[in-house]
């Protein structure tokens, strides 16, 4: 994929220009001609290595996308033209990167490109769900209603993510603080205690372990940093591979306390996206192809791909989903009922609502369950270090007293 700048003339002779992301110049030219434009020039934008390295991609949060959808819906319902609405929002958005993207999209739409195709040029900002829903709204002529559904979907997705953050923030903060305390004791406290021990004294095994770790941390700290960075990047690289993602999915859904929460988040996300797409007029097969990857689970993605193949062979949706063993019985049963009644979007919406409520409830109760466990773990680690350093003193006192 590359970025191409083009100059065109419309049907009445007005010149225009813009940029488009495509595989090659031929695709750009074909798209422009399909929009009724006469192509004058197409040039690929080439960046130097330094500019490409330091160039920052726009970071747009899901909350900003939800707000953008809601504002676009309001402007379009008020009768404001699409291009003018885009220019208006681009000047109001606080996120500079997002503002630039909206300005470029407005230029593309003004030059004759469809709204959905313009959004598709920025996959790092607008996910495939967003683009497909907008395309459906353009085809049906119901763009404002589609934007309303999108804003509701994105707001629910943000709520899911906030629930996950609230459940994981406390453990991360406590464990991080514990790591800092341990590092401080190894570097600052243990060397002070070592001055009290005679050089020829035979130290107990726990004390020798702590002293060895302290000496290595103080003299070879850079190795610890390099090893930590290598482990972090190695794990991230492995998790990005299909086998790594599959293994992580199999592990995380079985984690104590967190596993059921993460599984319900995936089920809620999948059913909500499916419901939104189907309600927006997207065909079932295309909705599955979008909802599978967007669920955040490679197991769900692979199960959905297999389901799509079975659907093309003439089978229903519920049967292959049940055979995969990935989806909860409630999801399968509600899909089956929805297929039989012809009201699949409503059935999926009910399932997603149920799971979203469960996620919110579990996230609130998880902190109260994990808090005492973390206190015990941190207390054991710190207690082991303290006892290890005082143990030689106890032995000396006992020996002298004897």
Beta strands, then each sheet from edge to edge (+ up, - down):
strand 1: 2-9
strand 2: 15-22
strand 3: 38-44
sheet 1: 2+ 1- 3+
end
